[in-house]
Amino acid sequence: DAYPEQTIGSYWPYATTLFDMTRRSMPMNAPGTLANDDVYAVTAYVLYLNRIIAMDDEMNAGTLPRVKMPNRGGFINVWEQEGQK
């Protein structure tokens, strides 16, 4: 759309971006202090709330990159468009 809804579930192309943002910014009073297992848990919860994964799906370093975000194909690689790689 001309004005897409920019939420995690409808706009973000990769689940790993959610993990990275969560790791760097949470908790609010002490950013960057969560253990990786806690970051995976928060990431899984947000993905579940957005109906991207099931409640009992396991989230870890192996499963996170395999999550297929709904809008993964909705972005244009500008470098490829300009003939650069």
DSSP file (Angstrom, degrees, kcal/mol; ACC not computed):
  #  RESIDUE AA STRUCTURE BP1 BP2  ACC     N-H-->O    O-->H-N    N-H-->O    O-->H-N    TCO  KAPPA ALPHA  PHI   PSI    X-CA   Y-CA   Z-CA
    1    1 A D              0   0    0      0, 0.0     0, 0.0     0, 0.0     0, 0.0   0.000 360.0 360.0 360.0 163.3    0.0    0.0    0.0
    2    2 A A        +     0   0    0      1,-0.3     0, 0.0     2,-0.0     0, 0.0   0.866 360.0  27.7 -64.2 -35.8    1.0    3.6   -0.3
    3    3 A Y  S    S-     0   0    0      2,-0.0    -1,-0.3     0, 0.0     3,-0.0  -0.693  89.1-164.6-126.6  78.1    0.9    3.9    3.5
    4    4 A P        -     0   0    0      0, 0.0     2,-0.6     0, 0.0     7,-0.1  -0.292  28.6-108.8 -67.8 147.1    1.6    0.4    4.9
    5    5 A E        -     0   0    0      5,-0.1     2,-1.3     1,-0.1     5,-0.0  -0.650  32.7-149.0 -71.3 118.3    0.9   -0.4    8.5
    6    6 A Q        +     0   0    0     -2,-0.6     2,-0.3     5,-0.1    -1,-0.1  -0.608  43.0 133.4-100.6  77.0    4.4   -0.6   10.0
    7    7 A T     >> -     0   0    0     -2,-1.3     4,-2.3     1,-0.1     5,-1.2  -0.719  69.3-104.5-113.5 168.8    4.1   -3.2   12.7
    8    8 A I  T  45S+     0   0    0     -2,-0.3     4,-0.3     1,-0.2    -1,-0.1   0.914 120.3  44.3 -58.6 -43.3    6.3   -6.1   13.6
    9    9 A G  T  45S+     0   0    0      1,-0.2    -1,-0.2     2,-0.1    62,-0.1   0.754 123.8  31.6 -76.3 -24.7    3.8   -8.6   12.1
   10   10 A S  T  45S+     0   0    0     -3,-0.1    -2,-0.2    60,-0.1    -1,-0.2   0.597 130.1  22.1-110.0 -11.8    2.9   -6.7    9.0
   11   11 A Y  T  <5S+     0   0    0     -4,-2.3    -3,-0.2    -7,-0.1    -2,-0.1   0.742  87.5  95.1-126.1 -42.4    6.1   -4.8    8.0
   12   12 A W      < -     0   0    0     -5,-1.2    59,-0.6    -4,-0.3    60,-0.1  -0.337  53.3-156.9 -63.8 133.8    9.3   -6.2    9.4
   13   13 A P  S    S+     0   0    0      0, 0.0    56,-0.5     0, 0.0     2,-0.4   0.747  71.5  39.2 -84.5 -22.3   11.1   -8.5    6.9
   14   14 A Y    >>  -     0   0    0      1,-0.1     3,-0.8    54,-0.1     4,-0.7  -0.988  59.1-148.7-135.2 136.0   13.2  -10.6    9.3
   15   15 A A  H 3> S+     0   0    0     52,-0.5     4,-1.9    -2,-0.4     3,-0.3   0.767  98.7  68.9 -68.2 -26.2   12.6  -12.0   12.8
   16   16 A T  H 3> S+     0   0    0      1,-0.2     4,-2.3     2,-0.2    -1,-0.2   0.799  92.3  59.3 -64.9 -26.9   16.3  -11.5   13.6
   17   17 A T  H <> S+     0   0    0     -3,-0.8     4,-2.6     2,-0.2    -1,-0.2   0.893 104.1  50.4 -65.8 -39.6   15.7   -7.7   13.5
   18   18 A L  H  X S+     0   0    0     -4,-0.7     4,-2.5    -3,-0.3     5,-0.2   0.920 109.8  50.3 -62.9 -44.5   13.2   -8.2   16.3
   19   19 A F  H  X S+     0   0    0     -4,-1.9     4,-2.7     1,-0.2    -2,-0.2   0.938 112.3  47.0 -58.8 -47.4   15.7  -10.2   18.4
   20   20 A D  H  X S+     0   0    0     -4,-2.3     4,-2.2     2,-0.2    -2,-0.2   0.912 112.6  48.4 -63.8 -44.3   18.4   -7.5   17.9
   21   21 A M  H  X S+     0   0    0     -4,-2.6     4,-1.7     1,-0.2    -1,-0.2   0.907 113.9  47.4 -63.1 -41.2   16.1   -4.6   18.8
   22   22 A T  H  X S+     0   0    0     -4,-2.5     4,-1.9    -5,-0.2    10,-0.3   0.921 111.3  50.8 -64.9 -44.6   14.9   -6.5   21.9
   23   23 A R  H  < S+     0   0    0     -4,-2.7     9,-0.3    -5,-0.2    11,-0.3   0.888 115.4  42.2 -61.3 -40.1   18.4   -7.4   23.0
   24   24 A R  H  < S+     0   0    0     -4,-2.2    -1,-0.2    -5,-0.2    -2,-0.2   0.767 123.6  33.9 -78.9 -25.9   19.6   -3.8   22.6
   25   25 A S  H  < S+     0   0    0     -4,-1.7    -2,-0.2    -5,-0.2    -3,-0.2   0.547  89.3 128.5-113.5  -8.1   16.7   -2.0   24.2
   26   26 A M     <  +     0   0    0     -4,-1.9     6,-1.3    -5,-0.2     8,-0.8  -0.827  58.6  27.7-115.5 152.0   15.3   -4.2   27.0
   27   27 A P  S >  S-     0   0    0      0, 0.0     3,-1.4     0, 0.0     6,-0.2   0.688  78.9-137.8 -72.3 163.0   14.6   -3.9   29.7
   28   28 A M  T 3  S+     0   0    0      1,-0.3    -2,-0.1     2,-0.2     0, 0.0   0.844 101.8  47.6 -57.6 -37.5   13.8   -0.2   29.6
   29   29 A N  T 3  S+     0   0    0      1,-0.2    -1,-0.3     0, 0.0    -3,-0.1   0.579 129.6  21.0 -83.7  -8.3   15.5    0.6   32.8
   30   30 A A  S X  S-     0   0    0     -3,-1.4     3,-1.3    -5,-0.1    -1,-0.2  -0.378  84.0-158.1-154.4  67.0   18.7   -1.4   32.0
   31   31 A P  T 3  S+     0   0    0      0, 0.0    -6,-0.2     0, 0.0    -7,-0.1  -0.128  74.2  19.4 -54.3 141.3   19.0   -1.9   28.2
   32   32 A G  T 3  S+     0   0    0     -6,-1.3    -8,-0.1    -9,-0.3    -7,-0.1   0.581  91.9 106.6  81.3  10.5   21.1   -4.8   27.0
   33   33 A T    <   +     0   0    0     -3,-1.3     2,-0.2    -7,-0.7    -9,-0.1   0.497  44.9 108.5-103.1  -3.1   21.1   -6.7   30.2
   34   34 A L  S    S-     0   0    0     -8,-0.8     2,-0.1   -11,-0.3    -8,-0.1  -0.477  72.5-116.7 -72.5 143.3   18.8   -9.6   29.3
   35   35 A A    >>  -     0   0    0     -2,-0.2     4,-2.1     1,-0.1     3,-0.6  -0.436  29.8-109.1 -70.4 154.0   20.3  -13.0   28.9
   36   36 A N  H 3> S+     0   0    0      1,-0.3     4,-2.7     2,-0.2     5,-0.2   0.872 119.4  56.9 -55.7 -39.5   20.0  -14.4   25.4
   37   37 A D  H 3> S+     0   0    0      1,-0.2     4,-1.8     2,-0.2    -1,-0.3   0.887 108.1  48.1 -59.9 -38.0   17.4  -17.0   26.6
   38   38 A D  H <> S+     0   0    0     -3,-0.6     4,-2.5     2,-0.2    -1,-0.2   0.886 110.1  51.3 -68.9 -38.8   15.3  -14.2   27.9
   39   39 A V  H  X S+     0   0    0     -4,-2.1     4,-2.7     2,-0.2    -2,-0.2   0.907 109.7  50.1 -64.9 -40.9   15.6  -12.3   24.6
   40   40 A Y  H  X S+     0   0    0     -4,-2.7     4,-2.7     2,-0.2    -1,-0.2   0.896 110.4  51.0 -62.2 -39.3   14.5  -15.4   22.7
   41   41 A A  H  X S+     0   0    0     -4,-1.8     4,-2.2    -5,-0.2    -2,-0.2   0.927 112.3  44.8 -64.9 -45.6   11.5  -15.8   25.0
   42   42 A V  H  X S+     0   0    0     -4,-2.5     4,-2.4     2,-0.2     5,-0.2   0.921 113.9  50.7 -63.7 -43.8   10.4  -12.1   24.5
   43   43 A T  H  X S+     0   0    0     -4,-2.7     4,-2.5     1,-0.2    -2,-0.2   0.925 110.6  48.7 -59.9 -46.1   11.0  -12.5   20.7
   44   44 A A  H  X S+     0   0    0     -4,-2.7     4,-2.5     1,-0.2    -1,-0.2   0.902 110.4  51.9 -61.0 -41.7    8.9  -15.7   20.6
   45   45 A Y  H  X S+     0   0    0     -4,-2.2     4,-2.7     2,-0.2    -2,-0.2   0.923 111.0  46.2 -62.6 -45.0    6.1  -14.0   22.6
   46   46 A V  H  X S+     0   0    0     -4,-2.4     4,-1.5     2,-0.2    -1,-0.2   0.905 113.1  49.6 -65.6 -41.2    6.0  -11.0   20.3
   47   47 A L  H  <>S+     0   0    0     -4,-2.5     5,-2.7    -5,-0.2     6,-0.7   0.892 111.6  49.8 -63.9 -38.4    6.0  -13.3   17.2
   48   48 A Y  H ><5S+     0   0    0     -4,-2.5     3,-2.1     1,-0.2    -2,-0.2   0.927 107.3  53.4 -64.4 -45.3    3.2  -15.3   18.8
   49   49 A L  H 3<5S+     0   0    0     -4,-2.7    -1,-0.2     1,-0.3    -2,-0.2   0.812 108.6  50.9 -59.7 -29.3    1.1  -12.2   19.5
   50   50 A N  T 3<5S-     0   0    0     -4,-1.5    -1,-0.3    -5,-0.2    -2,-0.2   0.304 116.4-117.9 -90.7   8.8    1.5  -11.3   15.8
   51   51 A R  T < 5S+     0   0    0     -3,-2.1    -3,-0.2     2,-0.2    -2,-0.1   0.823  81.9 119.6  59.6  36.2    0.3  -14.8   14.8
   52   52 A I  S   <S+     0   0    0     -5,-2.7     2,-0.3     1,-0.2    -4,-0.2   0.765  76.2  20.4 -98.0 -33.6    3.6  -15.6   13.1
   53   53 A I  S    S-     0   0    0     -6,-0.7    -1,-0.2    -9,-0.2    -2,-0.2  -0.875  87.1-100.9-128.7 164.9    4.5  -18.6   15.3
   54   54 A A    >   -     0   0    0     -2,-0.3     3,-1.5     1,-0.1    -6,-0.1  -0.443  35.4-108.8 -82.1 160.4    2.6  -21.0   17.5
   55   55 A M  T 3  S+     0   0    0      1,-0.3    -1,-0.1    -2,-0.1    -7,-0.1   0.834 118.1  43.6 -58.7 -34.6    2.6  -20.6   21.3
   56   56 A D  T 3  S+     0   0    0      2,-0.1    -1,-0.3     0, 0.0     2,-0.2   0.307  82.1 125.2 -99.1  10.1    4.7  -23.8   21.8
   57   57 A D    <   -     0   0    0     -3,-1.5     2,-0.3   -13,-0.1    -9,-0.1  -0.483  61.8-124.0 -67.5 137.1    7.3  -23.1   19.0
   58   58 A E        -     0   0    0     -2,-0.2     2,-0.5   -14,-0.0    -1,-0.1  -0.651  22.0-158.0 -84.1 136.7   10.8  -23.1   20.3
   59   59 A M        +     0   0    0     -2,-0.3     2,-0.2   -22,-0.1   -15,-0.1  -0.968  32.6 124.5-121.0 121.8   12.9  -20.0   19.6
   60   60 A N  S  > S-     0   0    0     -2,-0.5     4,-2.7   -20,-0.1     3,-0.0  -0.853  74.9 -68.6-155.4-172.3   16.7  -20.2   19.7
   61   61 A A  T  4 S+     0   0    0     -2,-0.2    -2,-0.0     1,-0.2     0, 0.0   0.776 130.6  44.9 -62.0 -27.1   19.7  -19.3   17.5
   62   62 A G  T  4 S+     0   0    0      2,-0.1     4,-0.2     1,-0.1    -1,-0.2   0.843 118.9  38.1 -85.0 -35.5   18.8  -22.1   15.1
   63   63 A T  T >4 S+     0   0    0      1,-0.1     3,-1.0     2,-0.1     4,-0.5   0.812 101.9  70.1 -87.9 -31.2   15.0  -21.5   14.8
   64   64 A L  G >< S+     0   0    0     -4,-2.7     3,-1.7     1,-0.3   -49,-0.3   0.912  97.1  49.6 -56.9 -49.0   14.9  -17.7   14.8
   65   65 A P  G 3  S+     0   0    0      0, 0.0    -1,-0.3     0, 0.0    -2,-0.1   0.712 106.1  59.8 -66.3 -15.8   16.5  -17.2   11.3
   66   66 A R  G <  S+     0   0    0     -3,-1.0     2,-0.3    -4,-0.2    -2,-0.2   0.534  75.1 114.3 -87.9  -6.1   14.0  -19.7    9.8
   67   67 A V    <   -     0   0    0     -3,-1.7     2,-0.9    -4,-0.5   -52,-0.5  -0.509  63.6-141.5 -67.0 125.7   11.0  -17.7   10.9
   68   68 A K        -     0   0    0     -2,-0.3   -54,-0.1   -16,-0.2    -1,-0.1  -0.802  13.6-149.4 -93.8 106.2    9.2  -16.6    7.7
   69   69 A M    >   -     0   0    0     -2,-0.9     3,-1.8   -56,-0.5     4,-0.3  -0.503  19.4-121.1 -74.4 143.8    7.9  -13.1    8.3
   70   70 A P  T 3  S+     0   0    0      0, 0.0     3,-0.3     0, 0.0    -1,-0.1   0.785 110.1  40.3 -57.4 -30.1    4.8  -12.2    6.3
   71   71 A N  T >  S+     0   0    0    -59,-0.6     3,-2.1     1,-0.2     4,-0.1   0.125  75.1 118.0-107.5  21.3    6.4   -9.2    4.5
   72   72 A R  G X  S+     0   0    0     -3,-1.8     3,-0.6     1,-0.3    -1,-0.2   0.869  82.1  44.8 -56.7 -37.1    9.8  -10.8    3.8
   73   73 A G  G 3  S+     0   0    0     -3,-0.3    -1,-0.3    -4,-0.3    -2,-0.1   0.368  91.7  87.3 -87.3   6.0    9.2  -10.4    0.1
   74   74 A G  G <  S+     0   0    0     -3,-2.1     2,-0.3   -63,-0.1    -1,-0.2   0.310  73.3  81.7 -90.5  10.2    7.8   -6.9    0.3
   75   75 A F    <   -     0   0    0     -3,-0.6     2,-0.5    -4,-0.1     0, 0.0  -0.872  68.6-137.4-118.0 149.7   11.1   -5.1    0.1
   76   76 A I        -     0   0    0     -2,-0.3     2,-1.0     4,-0.0     3,-0.1  -0.892  18.8-128.4-105.3 130.8   13.2   -4.2   -2.9
   77   77 A N     >  -     0   0    0     -2,-0.5     4,-2.0     1,-0.2     3,-0.3  -0.689  20.6-164.3 -78.5 104.0   17.0   -4.7   -2.8
   78   78 A V  H  > S+     0   0    0     -2,-1.0     4,-1.6     1,-0.2     6,-0.2   0.854  84.7  56.7 -60.5 -37.0   18.2   -1.2   -3.9
   79   79 A W  H  4>S+     0   0    0      1,-0.2     5,-3.1     2,-0.2    -1,-0.2   0.905 108.5  45.9 -64.1 -41.6   21.7   -2.5   -4.6
   80   80 A E  H >45S+     0   0    0     -3,-0.3     3,-1.2     1,-0.2    -1,-0.2   0.864 108.6  57.1 -69.0 -34.2   20.5   -5.1   -7.0
   81   81 A Q  H 3<5S+     0   0    0     -4,-2.0    -1,-0.2     1,-0.3    -2,-0.2   0.839 109.7  45.1 -63.6 -32.5   18.2   -2.6   -8.7
   82   82 A E  T 3<5S-     0   0    0     -4,-1.6    -1,-0.3     2,-0.2    -2,-0.2   0.353 121.1-107.1 -93.6   5.3   21.1   -0.3   -9.4
   83   83 A G  T < 5S+     0   0    0     -3,-1.2     2,-0.3     1,-0.3    -3,-0.2   0.643  82.4 121.8  79.9  14.4   23.3   -3.3  -10.7
   84   84 A Q      <       0   0    0     -5,-3.1    -1,-0.3    -6,-0.2    -2,-0.2  -0.829 360.0 360.0-109.0 149.0   25.5   -3.2   -7.5
   85   85 A K              0   0    0     -2,-0.3    -1,-0.1    -3,-0.1    -5,-0.1   0.336 360.0 360.0-133.0 360.0   26.0   -6.2   -5.2
